[in-house]
């Protein structure tokens, strides 16, 4: 696939600032750059602390969506999970109202400044309302803390899995081994150890996880996610969960397209995060009977205007996009997208 010119990419760009219902990943407002191409809309929204080399993967994903479009779908709906931020237990019922019909909930734990007792109370409040629970620590525990916390959480009730309990692959191996030795039945899922790794397959080769959480933007696009999912399942026996990266409705649409193109979906996907926004660029994408509809997503022009970021923030995002574009044009491995016939894998082991 030919890289569009920078002028073409910047021709239809909108930068929006979306308020969140509750604080998430340490932010109250999510800034996102949306761009439009011949195939539809794309979303460029790497978190502000990411450098340009990492952010270029997100731009490749946005350009794939806008200039190439989604892969062929195998299903029209995707089952999704509720997402519960690190809120006090008393706020859990309020949060869950945004996820009608979801039978699985992912609960954030290991929030800096909070205690294990707060995690246990939050998870218990979710268990009282949702049949299946998974937890996500975002790498916030040491191995010893992870074993202690997961043992306590498992004693409280079943866990579908624990996502990224520790930061490194070696630590994930330690946690898996210790839990197995203690006969604590908790599976480990890897997220950051895949999407922020130079070698996304290292976690599988090391035996550090039982499942893989894949996100379209940081992995360079829908087709790269599908290629990685195929390798993980068929070479390492790891099922995958497609999740979002605090995306707008546009980004969620790309995640749904990737999930819809997978031959097998074993678990609810983490793509219902639109409920975390107080305002979005479309009408809310709420689950119906615990599932989201697959299809093209176009932002509402009135919402784009009402949610537009300030002029200085728009300039900041345009400059960031331009720098990342320069990396793609200079041979960054994120471009062209997988499946175009001349894609450079990330890494060579893909």
N, C-alpha and C positions, 0 to 999 in steps of 0.2 A: 504493500500500500504506500502510495506517495505521500510524503509529509506535505500538508497544505502550507502555504506561505504564512509568515507571521502576520502580515496584513489581513489575510483571510481569517485567521484565528481571532484577531482582535476586532474584526468588523462588527460582530454582534456579541458583545460581552456585557454582562450585568453582574455587579458585585452587590450582594445583599448581606444584611446583618439580621440574623434571626434570633429572637429572644427564646431562651429555654424555660421550660416550666420549673425545673429544679436545677441546681448547680450540677454540672456533669464534666468530668475530666478537668475540674478546676476553673471552668468558665461558665458565664451566665449568658453570653451571646456568641453565636456561631457565625463567623464570617465565611462566605462561600462565593466563588466566582463561577458563574454559569456562562457557557458559550454555546452558540448555535452554528451548526453546519448543515450540509446538504442531507444528512441522514437523520437529523434531529438535534437534541440537546445533549450536552455533556457537562460534567461538574468537575471543577478543579478546586479542591479544598484541603490540601495537606495542612496539618496543624502548624501553627505559626512557629513552633520551635524546630521544625524539620528543616534541614539544609536543602540546598537546591538539587543536589544529586539524588537525594531520597524523594524530593518533591516531583522530580521529573517523571517518576513512575506514575504519579497521580495525573500528570498532564497527558501522558500517553493514554491512560484509561479514558480521560475526557475526550480526547481526539478520536479514539476508537468509537465511542458512542456517537459523536456528532458527525463524523465523516464516513463511518463504515456501518454503524448500526448493530443490532444484536444478532447473536447466532440463532439458528432455528430452535424454536421452543418445542419441548416434548410434553408440556403440561400447561394448563391455563391458570392454575392457582398454585400458590406455594404456602405450606403450613409454616407459621411463624411463632416465635416465643415472645412473651412480654419481657421488658427490660426494666428492672427496678434499681435506680441509682442508690447511692449510700445515704438514704434518707432515714430519719427516725422511724421506728416501727409503727408509730401512730399514723404516719403519712402513707403507709403501704396501700390501704384501700383507695385513697385518692389517686395514686399513681396507676393502679391496676385498672381504673376506669377507662384508660386510653387503649386498653388491649382486650376488647370484647371477644369472648370465646376462646382465648388462648389457654391451652391446657398445659403449657410449659412456661416457666418463668426463669430468666437469668437474673441473679441477684448480685449486685456489686458488693464486694467485701474487701477487707484490708485497706480501707481508706485511711490515708495519713491522718493522725490525730484521733482516730476512733479506736475503740477497744473490741476485743473478741466478743465480749458480752453484748455489745451493740450489734455486731454481726449476727450473733445467735438470735437475738430478739427480732431483727429484721427478717431473717430467713424463716423463723417460726411464724411471723405474721403472714409471710407469703404462703407458707405451707398450708395455713388455715384456709386459703382461698384458691390455690392452684394445685392440681394433683402432682405435677412433676417439676422439680427444682434443680437448676444447675447454678453454680456460683462462679464468679469471675473476680480474681484478685489482681489482675493487670500487673503481675510480677511483684506484688507488694510485700510478700513474705520472704523470710529466710527459709531454708529447708526445715529447720527445727520448728519455726513458727507455723509453717504450712502443715507439718505433720500433726502438731497439737491442734490447730484450728480444724483441719479436716476430720480428725478423729472425733472432735467434739460435735461438729456439724453432722457427721454420719451417725453418731449416737442419737442425735435428735430425730433422724429419719433418713430415708434413702436420698442419694444425690445422683442425678443423671451423670454428671461429671463436674470436675473442677477445672476451670479455664485459667491457664497461665498462673499457677500459684507462686512461682518464683521466676526470676528474670532470665536466668541462663539455662542453656540446654543441660549442662552438667548438673545444675541444681534440680531440674525436673527429673533427671535420672535418679538422683538421691531420694527425692520424695516418692517416686514410684516404688523404688526398692524398699524403702522403709515402710510404706503403707502395706506392701505385700507381705513383708516380714511380720508385721503386726496384725495381719488378717483384717485390715480395714478396707472395705469394698468401696473404693472411690476411683473412678477412671480419671485420667489426666488428659486435658485438651491443650494443645499449643496454639497460640495466636501470635503474640509479638515475636516469638522465636521462629516464626515462619515469615510473617509479613515485613519484619524489620531486619531480616537476616541477609547476608551476602549469599548464603547458600540455604534456600528454603527447605531443602531435603535433609539437611544435617540432623534436624530433630527426629526424623523418621529413621535414619541410619543409626542414630545413637540409641534407639529404643526409648526415647524420652516421653512419648505420648501414646495415647490410645485413640485419639481423634485429632483432626486438624481443623482449625477455624480459618477460613479463607475469606478475604475481603478484596473486592474488585479494585478499588482505587490504588492501594499501596502495592498491589501485585502487577499493575500495569495493564489491566483490562479484563474484560469478560473471557476472552479466548485464552489468555494466559492462565486464568483461574481454572478453566476447564482442562487445559493440558496438565496443570499441576495436580488437579483432583484425580485425573486418570492415572497418573504415575503413583500417587499416594495409595490409591485403592488397589491397583493391579500389581504393583511391585512391593508394597509394604503392608498391604492389608488394612490401611487406615481409612475409615469413613470420614467424610468431610461435612462441615456445617458452613453454609454461606452466611456471612454476617455483614453488617454495615459499619461504616466508620463515622457515625454521627452525621449521616448524609441528609440532604434535603430530599424531597420527593423525586427529583431528577436522578440523584445518585442511587436512591433505593430502587428506582426503575431498572438501573443497570444491574444491581444485585439480583433482583427478581429474574431478569433475563438470563443471568448466569445460572441461577438455581433451576430455572425452568428448562435449561438445556442439558442438565445432568441426567444421565440414564437412571440413576438411583439416588434417592434422597432418604437417608435413614433417620434423620433427626429434624426437628423444627428449626427453621433458619432464623437468624437474628436480624431480620429485616423490617421489623415493625417499630423502629426507633423514631419514626415520624411523630409518634405520640409524646416524645420528649420535648418537642418544640411548642412554644405558645403560639407562634405564627410560622407558616411555611409558604412556599411559593406556589402551592396548589391547595385546593381543599384537602383537609386531612385524609391521609391514606390509612384508614382504620381497618383492622382485620374484620372479616365477616366469618363467623364460626371458626375463628382462629386461623384464617388464611387470607392472603393478599392476592388480588387479581394481577396477572401478568399483562403488560401492555405498554405502549409508548406513553411517556409522561412529558407534557408541555407545561411550563410555568404560566400562570395567569399574568398578563401584562399589568393589570392594576396592582397585583401583589408585588410584582417586581418594582414598580414605581414607589409603592408605599414602604417597602422594606429596604430601599436602596441605602447602601452604606454612604458615609460621608465622602466628600471629594478626595480628601487625602488618603483615606483607606482604599478607595477605588484605584488611585494612582499606585499605591503600594502593591496591590494585587496584580495590576497590569505589569508593573516592573518585575514582579516575581515570576509571572507567567513568561515574560520575555526572556528572562535569564534561563528558565527551565527549557523553553523552546530552543534556545541556543545550544543547550546540552544535547537535546534530541537531534538537532541538525548536525551536530559534530560527531555523532556516532554513539551516543548513550545507548546501552543495551535494551532500554525499554522500547525503542522504536526500531523497526515497525512491529505492530502487534503480532502475536503468535497466530499462525495459520495463514499468513499473507504470502507464504512461499519463500520469504527471505528474512524471516525473523531471527534475531540473535537471542538465544535462550538466556535466561538468568537463573542460575549460572550455567556453565557448560554442561553440568551433570543433569540439567533438565532434559 
